[in-house]
C-alpha cells in the first residue's frame, strides 16, 4: 500500500465529487455505512435526517462518484443494500481555483459536522466512562513550528503509528477494546503569523 494512504481510503481528486460529498445528508450516509456496514435507504433514513426516497436519491448520487456501491449479496432491487467502497476517504486541495473552492466547501462541511462531537461526547459519554477511560480521554492543542516537508513527514508518521489499529479486523479486536474517535487537525497559519514566543530557548 502506498505510504501516502496507509488506511486504504478512497482518494477524491475530482472537484465535482468533492462538491457532491459536501452535503450533510451525504456525509452522514457515508459515515453510517463506513461505521455500521451495508444498509438499505430505509434503514439509513432515520439516522441521516432524510426520508427513504431522499436517502435513496443521495445514495445513487454517491454511487455515481464511486463512493458507495451495491452490497455483496444484495439482489432484491426493492430493498437495495448499499455499502461504502472503503472505510474512509481523503482528498487533497487541488491547485486550480475550481478545485480549491470545492475542497474548501467539503472541508467546511466536515468541520461543521465534527464540531459538535467533543461537546456531545462531554455531555453524553464522558459521565458514563470508567475511570481508566476517563483518564485517557481528552484533547491536545499544541503549536509547533515546522516546514511543509516536516509537517508531511509528521502526518505520515502518525498514520503509520495508528494504521494497525485502523485496519484491524472486527474478529481481531482484543477483549475490552472499544471504539475511540481520534480527531486530528493540522491547521497551518498564514505567512507572517509566526509566533516567536513558541521558540524554545537554547
WOBELQUI-V356725 format. One record per residue. BURIAL is + if it has 16 or more other ideal C-beta (glycine too) atoms within 10 Angstrom, else -. Layout:
# WOBELQUI-V356725
((BURIAL) (BURIAL))
This chain:
# WOBELQUI-V356725
((-) (-) (-) (-) (-) (+) (-) (-) (+) (+) (-) (+) (-) (-) (+) (-) (+) (+) (+) (+) (+) (+) (+) (-) (+) (+) (+) (+) (+) (+) (+) (+) (+) (+) (-) (-) (-) (+) (+) (+) (+) (-) (+) (+) (+) (-) (-) (+) (-) (+) (-) (-) (-) (-) (+) (+) (-) (+) (+) (-) (+) (+) (-) (-) (+) (-) (+) (+) (+) (-) (+) (-) (-) (-) (-) (-) (-) (-) (-) (+) (+) (+) (+) (+) (+) (+) (-) (-) (+) (-) (+) (-) (-) (+) (-) (-) (-) (-) (+) (-) (-) (+) (+) (-) (+) (+) (-) (-) (+) (+) (-) (-) (-) (-) (-) (-) (-) (-) (-) (-) (-) (-) (-) (-) (-) (-) (-) (-) (-) (-) (-) (-) (-) (-) (-) (-) (-) (-) (-) (-) (-) (-) (-) (-) (-) (-) (-) (-) (-) (-) (-) (-) (-) (-) (-) (-) (-) (-) (+) (-) (-) (-) (-) (-) (-) (-) (-) (-) (-) (-) (-) (-) (-) (-) (-) (-) (-) (-) (-) (-) (-) (-) (-) (-) (-) (-) (-) (-) (-) (-) (-) (-) (-) (-) (-) (-) (-) (-) (-) (-) (-) (-))
